[in-house]
Amino acid sequence: MSSARISTLDSLLLSAEQHGDYAHLGWVAVFSAPDGVPQGLFEALAKRIGERIERAPQLRWKLATVPLGLQRAQWVEDAHFSVERHLFRAPGALAPMIDEIFSIPLRRDRPLWELWLCEEPEHGRFALIGKVHRCVLAGSGAEQLRAVVLDNARARGRARGKGGAVGSEASAERLLLSGLRDLADENLRLARRSLGALRSPLKSARGGALALRGGLRGARGLIESGRRGKAPRIRSSLRSLLVGERSRGDLETVARACGTTETEVFLAALAGALHRQTPRADAHPLEALLVSERPERRGPSRAALRTRATVLELPTDEAHALARLYRVREQMSRYARWSRLEAESLLLKIAALLPPPLRPGQESVVAGARPAEVLVVELPGPERSAAVLGCPLMHFHPIAPLTAGHELSVALTRINGSIAYSIHSDRAASPRARAVAASIERSLDELHEDAQALLAVRKKSN
C-alpha cells in the first residue's frame, strides 16, 4: 500500500465533515509586544513562512481523492502552493474571531492548514490562530508548522512516502490505478493473515476470544448509551470556544497528596464541573475519551507524536471532590487489552476491507459511532522560549476537534508553569459550556483545599 495514503480513521473523519462534523483542531498563541506590534508583521510572517516552507514538506501536501471511492485519499504535492492561500488577517477582537474561524471547514483544494494573524495594538499584543486537520497532525505536521513560524526553530519532521517525498498531482486514471493496486495489496495481506491463522490455530483462537470479548463490551457500551438517550449533540456548524489557565503548582499539590497525576486531577475537576451542571435525577457517569499526544524522539533529527487513547467514565454522579479523583485514578490505573475503543477500532479496519460499493455506507455508520460523550485531548505545548519576530509567547491554548456525539471537547497542555485548557462546544450549547468552564476553576479550588487539609493531617500525625 502507498505510504502516502491516509489512514482509515482519517478517511472516516473526512467523510463525516459534510454533515458539519469537522475534524480540524488547532491553537491560539498570544504574543507580547510591549513596544507595539511590529510594523509590517503580516508581511514579515508571510516572508518567513515562504523561506522556510521547503523544510516542511508535509505543509505542501494536499489530498487527492480516488475515482469511484475505491480507495482512501492519498497525499500529493500541491503544484499551486502559495503562502497567501494559508496565511490570513483576522480583523476585529480575538475571541469572536476564534469562534468564526473554527466554524468554517478547511478547504480541500489545498493543504489542510491555515494560520490567522489577529493584531491588537491597543493591548500591546498579537495572536496567531492555527487551524489544521487531524490527518495532517497524524505525522509530523504540527512540529513542521511550528518550525516555519517560531523564532530559532528548525523543521525536524520527515516527509512520508518513498524517498522522503510524496508524488506530484496525478490524473484520475493514475489515481484509479494506484487505488486498485493498493486495494489488491490489502486483500493480499488479509489472505496472508488468514493463512497464518491456519498455521497457528491456538494463537488465533486466543486472539479471536479477545476480539469477541472486546466486541461484546463495545455492544454493551452502545446499548447502555442508547438507554441513556445519547445522540449526536451538534446542532449546527457554528462553534464557541472558552479558554482557561491554572498554575501547575496547584495541580501538583493535589497529585502529590493523593498519589495521582496532574492529568487525573484535571479530569476529576472536569467531572466536578459537569456534576454541578447535571440535574440530580439525571446523574450518571459520563463516558470520556482521553487522547494523549506525547512527543516521541526517533533519532537525533526526527520527532513525532505518539498517541494513547483511553476510554473512562467521568464520575459526574459523585458529590465529593476527592472521591471523584480516586475514582478517576482507579480507572486510569486499570488496563484492559481489549476495551470498547479497541473493538470500535477493529470495526474501522473491517470497514476498510469491505467491497467498494459497500464501503461508503459502512463508513457513514462507523463514523457516526463515537466511543464517548466528552472528548479530552492532551497535547504537548511549545517551548518556554517560544517567540515570533522577537515577541515572546504569553499564552497558548490548544483546541480539540468537536465531533458528533461529543457534548464538549476539552484540550489541555502544559506551558510555562501553567495548565492551559480550552472548551470547544456547539454555539447553541455555549451557555452550558460557560458554566462548565467556571465550574472547573471551582472544582480545582475544592480539590486544592482538600489536598492541603490532607497534607496538614499527615504532617500533624507524623
Residue pairs with C-beta under 8 A, 6 or more apart in sequence:
1 182
1 185
1 186
2 74
2 161
2 178
2 182
3 160
3 161
3 162
4 74
4 75
4 76
4 160
4 161
4 166
4 167
5 71
5 72
5 73
5 74
5 75
5 182
6 14
6 63
6 72
6 73
6 74
6 75
6 135
6 138
7 72
7 135
7 138
8 72
8 348
8 349
8 351
8 352
9 348
10 23
10 72
10 134
10 135
10 138
11 72
11 73
11 352
11 363
12 348
12 351
12 363
12 366
12 367
13 21
13 23
13 134
13 135
13 367
13 403
14 23
14 63
14 73
14 133
14 135
15 360
15 363
15 364
15 367
16 23
16 364
16 367
16 368
16 403
16 404
17 23
17 105
19 404
20 234
20 236
20 237
21 234
21 367
21 403
21 404
22 102
22 105
22 106
22 237
22 401
22 402
22 403
23 133
23 134
23 135
23 401
23 403
24 102
24 105
24 106
24 112
24 131
24 132
24 133
24 134
24 401
25 131
25 132
25 133
25 134
25 137
25 377
25 398
25 399
25 400
25 401
25 411
26 102
26 129
26 130
26 131
26 132
26 398
26 399
27 129
27 130
27 396
27 397
27 398
27 399
28 94
28 98
28 127
28 128
28 129
28 130
28 241
28 243
28 395
28 396
28 397
28 399
28 422
29 127
29 128
29 129
29 130
29 382
29 386
29 393
29 395
29 396
30 94
30 125
30 126
30 127
30 393
30 394
30 395
30 396
31 125
31 126
31 127
31 128
31 387
31 388
31 391
31 392
31 393
31 394
32 124
32 125
32 391
32 392
32 393
32 394
33 121
33 124
33 125
33 126
33 391
34 124
36 121
36 124
37 119
37 120
37 121
37 124
37 125
37 126
38 44
38 389
38 390
38 391
41 117
41 119
41 126
41 389
42 87
42 89
42 117
42 119
44 389
45 87
45 117
45 149
45 388
45 389
46 83
46 84
46 87
48 148
48 149
48 389
49 83
49 86
49 87
49 115
49 148
49 149
50 83
52 147
52 148
52 155
53 59
53 60
53 81
53 83
53 148
55 144
55 147
55 148
55 154
55 155
56 144
56 145
56 147
56 148
56 155
56 157
57 144
57 159
57 164
57 165
57 166
58 136
58 139
58 140
58 141
58 144
58 157
58 159
58 160
59 111
59 113
59 136
59 141
59 144
59 145
59 148
60 77
60 78
60 81
60 111
61 75
61 76
61 77
61 78
61 111
61 136
61 166
62 75
62 76
62 77
62 78
62 108
62 109
62 110
62 111
62 112
63 73
63 74
63 75
63 76
63 108
63 112
64 73
64 74
64 75
64 76
64 169
64 170
64 175
65 73
65 175
66 72
66 73
66 74
66 175
66 176
66 178
66 179
67 172
67 175
67 176
67 179
68 176
68 356
69 356
69 359
69 360
70 176
70 179
70 180
70 183
70 356
71 178
71 179
71 180
71 182
71 183
72 352
74 166
74 167
74 175
74 178
75 160
75 161
75 166
76 166
76 167
76 168
76 169
76 170
77 165
77 166
77 167
77 168
77 169
78 110
78 111
78 169
79 168
79 169
80 110
81 110
81 111
85 110
86 110
86 111
86 113
86 114
86 115
87 114
87 115
87 116
87 117
88 114
88 115
88 116
88 117
89 116
89 117
89 118
89 119
90 97
90 101
90 116
90 117
90 118
90 127
90 129
91 97
92 118
93 120
94 118
94 120
94 127
95 241
97 116
97 118
97 129
98 129
98 241
99 238
99 239
99 240
99 241
99 427
101 114
101 116
101 129
101 131
102 131
102 239
102 241
102 399
102 424
103 237
103 238
103 239
103 427
104 237
105 237
106 112
106 113
106 114
106 131
106 132
106 133
111 136
112 132
112 133
112 135
112 136
113 130
113 131
113 132
113 133
113 136
113 141
113 145
114 130
114 131
114 132
115 128
115 129
115 130
115 131
115 145
115 149
116 128
116 129
116 130
116 131
117 126
117 127
117 128
117 129
118 126
118 127
118 128
118 129
119 126
120 126
120 127
125 394
126 391
128 149
128 388
130 145
132 141
132 142
132 145
134 401
136 142
137 293
137 305
139 157
139 160
139 304
140 156
140 157
140 158
140 302
140 303
140 304
140 305
141 157
142 305
143 155
143 156
143 157
143 303
143 304
144 155
144 157
146 153
146 382
147 153
147 154
147 155
147 156
147 157
148 155
149 388
150 382
150 386
150 387
150 388
151 386
151 387
151 388
151 389
151 390
152 385
152 387
156 301
156 302
156 303
157 302
157 303
157 304
158 164
158 302
159 165
159 166
160 166
161 167
170 178
183 356
186 352
186 353
187 353
190 353
196 204
197 204
198 204
210 337
210 338
211 338
211 343
211 346
213 338
214 338
214 339
214 340
214 342
214 343
214 346
215 343
215 346
217 338
217 339
217 340
217 343
218 340
218 343
218 344
218 347
221 287
221 340
221 371
222 369
225 287
225 373
228 284
230 373
230 405
231 405
232 368
232 370
232 404
232 405
233 404
233 405
233 406
233 407
233 426
233 429
234 402
234 403
234 404
234 406
234 426
235 426
235 428
235 429
236 426
236 427
236 428
238 426
238 427
238 428
239 402
239 424
239 425
239 426
239 427
240 424
240 425
240 426
240 427
240 429
240 430
240 433
241 399
241 422
241 423
241 424
241 425
242 422
242 423
242 425
242 430
242 433
242 434
242 437
243 395
243 397
243 420
243 421
243 422
243 423
244 420
244 421
244 422
244 423
244 437
244 440
244 441
245 395
245 397
245 418
245 419
245 420
245 421
246 418
246 419
246 421
246 441
246 444
247 417
247 418
247 419
248 262
248 414
248 417
248 418
248 419
249 417
250 444
250 448
251 262
251 265
251 266
251 419
251 444
252 262
253 448
253 451
253 452
253 455
254 260
254 265
254 325
254 447
254 448
254 450
254 451
255 261
255 262
255 264
255 265
256 451
256 455
257 451
257 452
257 454
257 455
258 265
258 322
258 325
258 326
258 329
258 451
258 454
259 329
260 325
260 328
260 329
261 332
262 414
262 419
263 290
263 292
263 378
263 412
264 325
264 328
264 329
264 332
265 325
265 444
265 447
266 412
266 419
266 421
266 444
267 288
267 290
267 312
267 314
267 328
267 332
267 376
268 315
268 321
268 324
268 325
268 328
268 443
268 447
269 440
269 443
269 444
269 447
270 288
270 314
270 374
270 376
270 410
270 436
270 440
270 443
271 286
271 314
271 315
271 316
271 318
271 324
271 328
271 443
272 321
272 324
272 439
272 440
272 442
272 443
272 446
272 447
273 436
273 437
273 438
273 439
273 440
273 442
273 443
274 286
274 314
274 316
274 374
274 436
274 439
275 283
275 315
275 316
275 317
275 318
275 319
275 324
276 435
276 439
276 442
276 443
277 432
277 435
277 436
277 439
278 316
283 316
283 317
284 316
284 317
285 313
285 314
285 315
285 316
285 317
286 313
286 314
286 316
286 373
286 374
287 311
287 312
287 313
287 314
287 371
287 372
287 373
287 374
288 311
288 312
288 313
288 314
288 372
288 373
288 374
288 375
288 376
289 309
289 310
289 311
289 341
289 370
289 371
289 372
289 374
289 375
289 376
290 309
290 310
290 311
290 312
290 376
290 377
290 378
291 307
291 308
291 309
291 375
291 376
291 377
291 378
292 307
292 308
292 309
292 310
292 377
292 378
293 305
293 306
293 307
293 377
293 378
293 379
293 380
294 305
294 306
294 307
294 308
294 380
295 303
295 304
295 305
295 306
295 380
296 303
296 304
296 305
296 306
297 303
298 304
305 380
309 341
310 332
310 341
311 339
311 340
311 341
311 371
311 372
312 328
312 331
312 332
313 331
314 328
314 374
315 323
315 324
315 327
315 328
318 324
318 327
321 443
321 446
321 447
321 450
322 447
322 450
322 451
322 454
325 447
340 371
341 371
344 366
344 369
344 371
347 366
347 369
348 366
351 359
351 362
351 363
351 366
352 359
354 362
368 404
368 405
369 405
370 403
370 404
370 405
370 406
372 405
372 406
373 405
373 406
373 407
374 406
374 407
374 408
374 409
374 410
375 400
375 401
375 402
375 403
375 406
375 408
375 409
375 410
376 400
376 409
376 410
376 411
376 412
377 398
377 400
377 401
377 409
377 410
377 411
377 412
378 411
378 412
378 413
379 398
379 411
379 412
379 413
380 413
380 414
381 396
381 398
381 413
381 414
381 415
381 420
382 393
382 396
382 415
384 415
384 416
385 392
386 392
386 393
386 396
387 393
393 415
393 416
395 420
396 413
396 415
396 420
397 411
397 413
397 420
397 421
397 422
398 411
398 412
398 413
398 420
398 422
399 411
399 422
399 424
400 409
400 410
400 411
400 422
400 424
401 409
401 424
402 408
402 409
402 424
402 425
402 426
403 409
407 425
407 429
408 423
408 424
408 425
408 429
408 433
408 436
409 423
409 424
409 425
410 421
410 422
410 423
410 424
411 421
411 422
411 424
412 419
412 420
412 421
412 422
413 419
413 420
413 421
414 420
421 440
423 433
423 436
423 437
425 432
425 433
